[in-house]
Amino acid sequence: MSDGEILIKRLHEAGYAAESVEKASGGVVAIAGMVTLADDSQLFAKTLLGPDRDIFPIEAAGLRELRETGGVLTPKVLHASPRLLVLERMRPRPDDEAFWERLGRAVAVLHTSTAADRFGWHRPGWLGRLRQDNTWDSDGYAFLAERRILRWLSEPLVEAAFDATECRALERLCAALPDLVPQRPPCLTHGDLWQENVVSTAVGEPVLIDPAVSYNWPETDLSMLWCSPRPPASERFFAVYQEIAGIDDGWRERMEIFHLRELLSTIAHDDDDWGAAEAVRKIIAPFRRSSGPTRV
């Protein structure tokens, strides 16, 4: 049975008269695609192979939190179970400056309107196929170090990628975080905000999908957009975000520190890490000695 046939079968089991699937590209976790129903209406659906997990219910809860607490647009959840997620249809993202300005404004409002006093979330989450530890912590540096960076060192593919000296350098970087990262209160973050997780309404309003939410450093979201491939027009996102929310000096240099989580996750998920291990080595190189550089 093909991937499309599996998805159609599970949609039928959930009561949807699915006729065909246009499979989505780029996903590493689920079988996903745009589904056409018997009445010619369309929706978006995802299913998982293997044992049932709570990836989709947690994704649905994250979408709801972003919408209801953070005020950003997310797709309407039509069905969420361990085996199937069904969302209303969205459109591809336009890449003009006006769209990226609207996205910058939406994310700035999300971050500035949800300031909190603890890092974490009320339930564990997922980043791809692997668990995201959201245990509450009032210490943002400890949260960033233990639950977003060092947490990946025990994953088999990460263990294989780095030797003991490199692991110690990563630990030294984490110990130096209070000198490298200005203190900021946590806020609600999307958690996986690269360009492929931004789509659009029919009238061009930004819509966020595939979250890995938590109350976290706001630069977590900025780093995903800054360090991942993106179109030139996305520079407007950062200009507008800075006007509304403000970003502490030196933020461009800090983006790679916050992006360590994504690089390590990529290694943990994929046999071919697309250069992620070398990128990590470059970031941790100054910390191979007993103490790393400090930045105020």
N, C-alpha and C positions, 0 to 999 in steps of 0.2 A: 504494500500500500504506500503510495507517495505521500509526501508531507501535506500537500493540498488535500488529498483524500482523507487523511487523518483529521485535519482541521474541520473539514466539512462534516465528517462523521460525528465529531464531538459537538459541533453546532447543532446538528439534527437532534442529538441526545438531549440538548438543552432547550429544544423547542424552536430553533431558528431554521427557517426554510432556505438554507443556503444552497445556491446553485453553482457558484464558481468562486475561485480565490485567485487574486493577483498577488503572488507571494512577495512579501517585503524583503529587501536586501539589507545586509549590514548587521543583523542581530546575531548574537552568539548564545543566547539562552533559550529562546522559544521559536517555535514555528509560528510565523505571523504573516498577515496579509490583509488586503482590502477584499471584503466579501460582498458579493452581489446576491441578494435574496430573490425569491421567486417573484416578488412584486417590483423588481428592478431597483429597490432601495439598496443603499450600501451602508456598511459598518466595518469597523476594524476589529479583528479578533486575533488572539494568541492562545497557543496551547503548549504544554510541556510534555516531553517524552520522559520515561522513567518513573520512579516512585513519586507519589503525590507529595507536594511541599506547599508551604503557605506563601510562596512568592507572589501569586496574583492577589490574594486577599490583602497582603501588606502593601502591594503596589496601589490597590484601590484605596486603602486607608491613607496612603501618602498623597494621592491625588486629591482626596477630599480635604485633607489638612491644608494643603497648599491653597485650595480654592476658598475654604470657609474661614481659615485663620489668616492666611497670607494675602488673600484678595487677588491672586493671579488666576488667569483662565486655564482650566484643564478640561480634558474631554469628559463628557458625562459617562459614568460607568453604568452599563446596561446589565452586566452579569459578571460576577466574580466568584470563582470557586478554585480549589486547588488545581483543577485540570483545564480551566478555561477562563479567559478574560475577554469581555466584549465591550467595546467603546464606541461612542458615536464617531462618525466619520469626520476627520479633519482634512485640511488641504496642505500641500507642500508649502514650505516657507518661502516667501519672496526675500531676495537678498539686496534690497535697496536700503539707503540710509534711513529712510522714514521708518521702515520696519524695525531696524536695529535701535533706533531712538525709542520707539515704543517699548521694545523689550528692555532696554536700559532703565526706562522709567518704571516698568512693572517690577523688575527685580530690586531696584532701589527701594520702592515702597514695601515690597515683601520684607526686605531686611530691616528697614527702619521702623516698621510697624509691629515687629514681633520680638523685640528685645526681651531677653529672659535672664534669669539668674543661674541657670544650670545648663550644662551641655549634655545632650543625649536625646532620648525620646522615650515614650512610655512602653515601647515594645521593640524587640530586636528586629533588624531589617535584613535586607539583601543588597549586595552589590554584585550584579551578575548572578552567577550560580553559587556564590559563597556568602556566608553570613556576615552581617555588619553588626558589630557590638554597639548598642546604643545605651548601655548602662549609664544612668545619670551620674554626673560628676561636676562639682563646683569649680574644679581646677581645670581651666581650659588647656593649659600646657600639658598636663597629664593626659587629658582626653585625646588631644592631638597626637601625642607621642604613643600612648599605649593602645588606643582603640582605632587609630587611623593610619599609623605608620608601622610601628614595631609589631603589630598584630599579624602582619603578613609574613614575618620571618619564619614562622612554623609551617607555612604551606610548602609542600614537597618541591614544587618547581622553583620557588624562591630559595629554599635551602640549597638546591642544586646550582643556582645561578651565582651565589656569592660565597666567598670564603670567609674564614673567621675574622680576618683583618677588616674586610669590607663591612661585615655585620657590626663590628665594634665601632667603625667610623659612623655608621648610621645611628648607633646608640649615642655616640658623642654629639652628633647633630641634634638629636632629640633632647639631650641634656642641656644644650645651649639655646633651646627655643625661647626662653625668657629674654635672652639678649638679641635674638634675631627677629622676633615678632612682637609688635606693639600690642599691649593688652586691649582687648575689645570684648564687649558683652556678647554672648551667643545670641543668635537669631535663628528663625526657621530658615533652613536652606533646602534647596532642591536636592543637592548632593551628587548629581551626575549631570551637570548642566553643560554638556558640550552641544555643538550645533545640531547634531542629529536628533537631539531630544527637544528641539524647538520646532513646532509646526505652526499652522495658521488657521484661523477661521476663514469663512468664505469672503469676509470683508477685510482681511489682512491684519487682524489682531493676533498678537503672539499667544501661543498656547504651549504649555509645558507638558511633556509626557515622560514616562519611564523614570520616576524619581527614586532616590534613595535617601529619604528625608531624615533629618535630625535637626535639633537646635545645636548650631555649630558656628565656627568662625565664618563670617560672611565671605572672607577671601577664599573659602573652599569653593564656592560657586564661581567666583571670578577666575580662579586658576584653571578651572575646567575649560572655560571659553578662551582664555588667554593662551594656554599651552597646547590646545588641540587645533587641528586645521580649521580655518575659518576664512570667510570672504573679506576682502578689503573694507567693505561697508561696515563691518562689525566694529571698526574703530569708533563709530558713533555711539555704540553701546557704552563703552568705557567713559567717553566724554560726558554723556548724559548721566550715567550712574554717579560719576564723581561730583557733578554739579548738585545732585539731589542728596546723596548719602554721604559723600566725602570718603576719601581713601587716604590712609596714613602715608606719609612720605616714604619713598623707597618700595612702594608696593610692587613695581615691576620686578625688582630683584627677588621679592618674596614669593612670587608666583610659583617658581620651581619647587620651593619647599612644600607648599600646599599640594603641589601636583605629585609629590612622592607617593601618596596613597594610590593615585590612579596608575602610576607606572608599576608599582609593586603588585597591584591587582591584575594588571595586564599580564605580568609574568606568571602570576598564580593561576590564571585562567588558560593560558595558551602555551603550547609547546614552542611556537614561533612568536617571540615577544615583540617583533617589529622594532627592535632597537631600544626597548625599554630598559634593559639591564645596563647598556652602555650609558643611557641618560642618567640612571641612578648613580653610576660610578662617577660621572662628571660632577654631579651635585655634591656627593659626599667626599670628593677628593681632598678638600681643605681639612677634613676631619680625620684623616688617616693618622695624624700625629696626636699627641695627648690632649691638645686643646685646639679648638677651632677658632676662626675669626669671629669677632663680635660686631654687631651693628646696632646702633641705637635707633 
